[in-house]
Amino acid sequence: MSTITIDDQLIDEALNLAGIHNKHELIMLALKEFIENRQKKELFQLAGQIELDKNYDYKAARAMRHDFN
């Protein structure tokens, strides 16, 4: 358990925007969204750095994946 001081105006605004009524849920949501956004940012930074196989047939791979379901 941690105790932190956060601006009440920020908390109230975030609670209203999120439609959440308790601070614990708000902090958990904020942390999850922060982590997801950072992970997406890291993936976007890889753009152009990965060389894809020009002969890769993604449609055939997708069809094979559906055959297993």
DSSP file (Angstrom, degrees, kcal/mol; ACC not computed):
  #  RESIDUE AA STRUCTURE BP1 BP2  ACC     N-H-->O    O-->H-N    N-H-->O    O-->H-N    TCO  KAPPA ALPHA  PHI   PSI    X-CA   Y-CA   Z-CA
    1    1 A M              0   0    0      0, 0.0     2,-0.4     0, 0.0     0, 0.0   0.000 360.0 360.0 360.0 135.3    0.0    0.0    0.0
    2    2 A S        -     0   0    0      2,-0.0     2,-0.5     0, 0.0     0, 0.0  -0.921 360.0-149.3-122.5 147.5    1.3    3.4   -0.9
    3    3 A T        +     0   0    0     -2,-0.4     2,-0.3     2,-0.0     0, 0.0  -0.976  26.3 165.1-116.2 124.6    0.3    6.9    0.1
    4    4 A I        -     0   0    0     -2,-0.5     2,-0.6     2,-0.0    -2,-0.0  -0.937  33.9-124.9-135.1 157.9    0.8    9.7   -2.4
    5    5 A T        +     0   0    0     -2,-0.3     2,-0.4     2,-0.0    -2,-0.0  -0.920  32.2 175.4-106.2 123.4   -0.5   13.3   -2.7
    6    6 A I        -     0   0    0     -2,-0.6     2,-0.1     3,-0.0     5,-0.0  -0.976  42.0 -93.9-128.8 141.7   -2.3   14.1   -5.9
    7    7 A D     >  -     0   0    0     -2,-0.4     4,-2.1     1,-0.2     3,-0.3  -0.310  30.5-142.2 -53.6 122.6   -4.0   17.4   -6.9
    8    8 A D  H  > S+     0   0    0      1,-0.2     4,-2.8     2,-0.2     5,-0.2   0.832  99.5  57.0 -60.2 -34.5   -7.7   17.0   -6.0
    9    9 A Q  H  > S+     0   0    0      2,-0.2     4,-2.5     1,-0.2    -1,-0.2   0.912 107.3  48.0 -63.9 -42.0   -8.8   18.9   -9.1
   10   10 A L  H  > S+     0   0    0     -3,-0.3     4,-2.5     2,-0.2    -2,-0.2   0.915 112.6  48.8 -63.5 -43.0   -6.9   16.4  -11.3
   11   11 A I  H  X S+     0   0    0     -4,-2.1     4,-2.8     2,-0.2    -2,-0.2   0.940 112.3  48.0 -62.2 -47.8   -8.4   13.5   -9.5
   12   12 A D  H  X S+     0   0    0     -4,-2.8     4,-2.2     1,-0.2    -2,-0.2   0.908 113.1  47.8 -61.5 -42.9  -12.0   14.9   -9.8
   13   13 A E  H  X S+     0   0    0     -4,-2.5     4,-2.6     2,-0.2    -1,-0.2   0.920 113.7  47.2 -64.6 -43.3  -11.6   15.7  -13.5
   14   14 A A  H  X S+     0   0    0     -4,-2.5     4,-2.5     2,-0.2     6,-0.3   0.896 110.3  52.7 -65.4 -40.3  -10.2   12.2  -14.2
   15   15 A L  H  X>S+     0   0    0     -4,-2.8     5,-1.6    -5,-0.2     4,-1.4   0.923 111.8  46.4 -60.4 -43.7  -13.0   10.5  -12.2
   16   16 A N  H  <5S+     0   0    0     -4,-2.2    -2,-0.2     2,-0.2    -1,-0.2   0.929 113.7  47.5 -64.8 -45.9  -15.5   12.4  -14.2
   17   17 A L  H  <5S+     0   0    0     -4,-2.6    -2,-0.2     1,-0.2    -1,-0.2   0.880 117.5  42.0 -63.6 -38.3  -13.9   11.6  -17.6
   18   18 A A  H  <5S-     0   0    0     -4,-2.5    -1,-0.2    -5,-0.2    -2,-0.2   0.665 102.6-129.4 -83.8 -17.1  -13.5    7.9  -16.7
   19   19 A G  T  <5 +     0   0    0     -4,-1.4     2,-0.3     1,-0.3    -3,-0.2   0.820  62.4 138.1  69.6  29.7  -17.0    7.6  -15.1
   20   20 A I      < -     0   0    0     -5,-1.6    -1,-0.3    -6,-0.3    -2,-0.1  -0.814  44.0-160.1-109.4 148.4  -15.4    6.0  -12.1
   21   21 A H        +     0   0    0     -2,-0.3     2,-0.4    -3,-0.1    -1,-0.1   0.449  68.1  58.9-111.7  -1.1  -16.4    6.8   -8.5
   22   22 A N     >  -     0   0    0      1,-0.1     4,-1.7    -7,-0.1     5,-0.1  -0.982  69.8-135.0-133.9 149.4  -13.4    5.6   -6.5
   23   23 A K  H  > S+     0   0    0     -2,-0.4     4,-2.7     1,-0.2     5,-0.2   0.834 101.8  59.5 -66.6 -35.7   -9.7    6.6   -6.6
   24   24 A H  H  > S+     0   0    0      1,-0.2     4,-2.4     2,-0.2    -1,-0.2   0.944 108.0  45.1 -60.3 -48.8   -8.3    3.1   -6.4
   25   25 A E  H  > S+     0   0    0      1,-0.2     4,-2.5     2,-0.2    -1,-0.2   0.890 112.7  53.1 -61.7 -38.8  -10.1    2.1   -9.7
   26   26 A L  H  X S+     0   0    0     -4,-1.7     4,-2.7     2,-0.2    -2,-0.2   0.922 109.8  46.5 -62.6 -45.7   -9.0    5.4  -11.3
   27   27 A I  H  X S+     0   0    0     -4,-2.7     4,-2.4     2,-0.2    -1,-0.2   0.905 112.7  50.2 -65.4 -41.4   -5.3    4.8  -10.4
   28   28 A M  H  X S+     0   0    0     -4,-2.4     4,-2.3    -5,-0.2    -2,-0.2   0.923 112.7  47.0 -62.7 -43.7   -5.4    1.2  -11.6
   29   29 A L  H  X S+     0   0    0     -4,-2.5     4,-2.7     1,-0.2     5,-0.2   0.922 111.9  50.6 -62.1 -44.9   -7.0    2.3  -14.9
   30   30 A A  H  X S+     0   0    0     -4,-2.7     4,-2.3     1,-0.2    -2,-0.2   0.902 111.3  47.9 -62.4 -41.7   -4.4    5.1  -15.3
   31   31 A L  H  X S+     0   0    0     -4,-2.4     4,-2.4     2,-0.2    -1,-0.2   0.916 112.4  48.6 -66.1 -43.2   -1.5    2.8  -14.7
   32   32 A K  H  X S+     0   0    0     -4,-2.3     4,-2.5     1,-0.2    -2,-0.2   0.928 113.6  46.7 -62.6 -44.8   -2.9    0.2  -17.2
   33   33 A E  H  X S+     0   0    0     -4,-2.7     4,-2.6     2,-0.2    -2,-0.2   0.885 111.1  52.6 -65.3 -38.2   -3.5    2.8  -19.8
   34   34 A F  H  X S+     0   0    0     -4,-2.3     4,-2.3    -5,-0.2    -2,-0.2   0.939 111.3  46.3 -60.3 -47.8    0.0    4.3  -19.2
   35   35 A I  H  X S+     0   0    0     -4,-2.4     4,-2.4     2,-0.2    -2,-0.2   0.923 113.1  49.0 -62.4 -46.2    1.6    0.9  -19.7
   36   36 A E  H  X S+     0   0    0     -4,-2.5     4,-2.3     1,-0.2    -1,-0.2   0.921 111.8  49.2 -60.4 -44.3   -0.4    0.1  -22.8
   37   37 A N  H  X S+     0   0    0     -4,-2.6     4,-2.3     1,-0.2    -1,-0.2   0.896 111.4  48.6 -64.2 -40.5    0.5    3.4  -24.4
   38   38 A R  H  X S+     0   0    0     -4,-2.3     4,-2.3     2,-0.2    -1,-0.2   0.900 110.7  50.9 -65.5 -40.3    4.2    3.1  -23.7
   39   39 A Q  H  X S+     0   0    0     -4,-2.4     4,-1.8     2,-0.2    -2,-0.2   0.905 111.1  48.3 -64.4 -40.4    4.2   -0.4  -25.1
   40   40 A K  H  X S+     0   0    0     -4,-2.3     4,-2.5     2,-0.2    -2,-0.2   0.911 109.6  53.1 -63.7 -42.1    2.5    0.9  -28.3
   41   41 A K  H  X S+     0   0    0     -4,-2.3     4,-1.7     1,-0.2    -2,-0.2   0.907 107.7  50.9 -60.2 -42.5    5.0    3.7  -28.5
   42   42 A E  H  X S+     0   0    0     -4,-2.3     4,-0.6     1,-0.2    -1,-0.2   0.877 109.9  50.3 -63.8 -37.6    7.9    1.2  -28.3
   43   43 A L  H >< S+     0   0    0     -4,-1.8     3,-1.1     1,-0.2     4,-0.4   0.919 108.7  51.4 -66.3 -42.6    6.3   -0.8  -31.1
   44   44 A F  H >< S+     0   0    0     -4,-2.5     3,-1.3     1,-0.3    -1,-0.2   0.827 102.3  61.0 -63.5 -30.8    5.9    2.2  -33.3
   45   45 A Q  H 3< S+     0   0    0     -4,-1.7    -1,-0.3     1,-0.3    -2,-0.2   0.724  97.3  59.9 -69.0 -19.7    9.5    3.1  -32.8
   46   46 A L  T XX S+     0   0    0     -3,-1.1     3,-2.6    -4,-0.6     4,-0.6   0.609  77.1 124.1 -79.9 -12.4   10.4   -0.2  -34.4
   47   47 A A  T <4 S+     0   0    0     -3,-1.3    -3,-0.0    -4,-0.4    -4,-0.0  -0.227  80.3  11.5 -54.0 130.9    8.7    0.8  -37.6
   48   48 A G  T 34 S+     0   0    0      2,-0.2    -1,-0.3     1,-0.1    -2,-0.1   0.349 109.7  87.5  83.4  -6.4   11.1    0.6  -40.5
   49   49 A Q  T <4 S+     0   0    0     -3,-2.6     2,-0.5     1,-0.1    -2,-0.2   0.577  74.0  73.0 -98.6 -12.3   13.7   -1.3  -38.5
   50   50 A I  S  < S-     0   0    0     -4,-0.6     2,-0.6     2,-0.0    -2,-0.2  -0.906  72.3-146.2-108.2 126.0   12.3   -4.8  -39.2
   51   51 A E        -     0   0    0     -2,-0.5     2,-0.2    -3,-0.0    -2,-0.0  -0.803  16.5-150.6 -93.0 122.9   12.8   -6.3  -42.7
   52   52 A L        -     0   0    0     -2,-0.6     2,-0.5     1,-0.1     3,-0.0  -0.620  24.2-102.9 -92.7 151.5    9.9   -8.5  -43.7
   53   53 A D    >   -     0   0    0     -2,-0.2     3,-1.6     1,-0.2    -1,-0.1  -0.616  25.2-150.3 -71.8 118.6   10.2  -11.4  -46.0
   54   54 A K  T 3  S+     0   0    0     -2,-0.5    -1,-0.2     1,-0.3    -2,-0.0   0.713  95.3  53.2 -65.8 -20.7    8.8  -10.2  -49.4
   55   55 A N  T 3  S+     0   0    0      2,-0.1    -1,-0.3    -3,-0.0     2,-0.2   0.402  77.9 123.8 -95.0   1.9    7.6  -13.8  -50.2
   56   56 A Y    <   -     0   0    0     -3,-1.6     2,-0.9     1,-0.1     3,-0.1  -0.467  52.1-150.7 -67.4 128.6    5.6  -14.2  -47.0
   57   57 A D     >  +     0   0    0     -2,-0.2     4,-2.0     1,-0.2     3,-0.2  -0.814  16.9 179.1-103.9  92.8    2.0  -15.1  -47.8
   58   58 A Y  H  > S+     0   0    0     -2,-0.9     4,-2.3     1,-0.2    -1,-0.2   0.809  79.8  58.2 -66.7 -28.9    0.0  -13.7  -44.8
   59   59 A K  H  > S+     0   0    0      2,-0.2     4,-2.2     1,-0.2    -1,-0.2   0.908 107.3  46.6 -67.3 -40.8   -3.3  -14.9  -46.4
   60   60 A A  H  > S+     0   0    0      2,-0.2     4,-2.3     1,-0.2    -2,-0.2   0.901 112.9  49.9 -66.7 -40.3   -2.1  -18.5  -46.4
   61   61 A A  H  X S+     0   0    0     -4,-2.0     4,-2.0     1,-0.2    -2,-0.2   0.897 110.9  49.4 -64.8 -40.0   -0.8  -18.2  -42.9
   62   62 A R  H  X S+     0   0    0     -4,-2.3     4,-1.9     2,-0.2    -2,-0.2   0.904 110.0  51.2 -65.5 -41.0   -4.2  -16.7  -41.8
   63   63 A A  H  X S+     0   0    0     -4,-2.2     4,-1.5     1,-0.2    -2,-0.2   0.898 109.5  50.3 -63.5 -41.0   -6.0  -19.6  -43.5
   64   64 A M  H  X S+     0   0    0     -4,-2.3     4,-0.9     1,-0.2    -1,-0.2   0.896 108.1  53.2 -63.6 -39.5   -3.9  -22.2  -41.8
   65   65 A R  H >< S+     0   0    0     -4,-2.0     3,-0.6     1,-0.2     4,-0.4   0.888 108.8  49.2 -63.4 -39.2   -4.6  -20.5  -38.4
   66   66 A H  H >< S+     0   0    0     -4,-1.9     3,-0.8     1,-0.2    -1,-0.2   0.784 101.8  63.5 -71.3 -27.1   -8.3  -20.7  -39.0
   67   67 A D  H 3< S+     0   0    0     -4,-1.5    -1,-0.2     1,-0.2    -2,-0.2   0.783  99.6  54.4 -66.2 -26.7   -8.0  -24.4  -40.0
   68   68 A F  T <<        0   0    0     -4,-0.9    -1,-0.2    -3,-0.6    -2,-0.2   0.629 360.0 360.0 -83.2 -14.2   -6.8  -25.2  -36.4
   69   69 A N    <         0   0    0     -3,-0.8    -1,-0.2    -4,-0.4    -2,-0.2   0.465 360.0 360.0 -83.6 360.0   -9.8  -23.6  -34.7
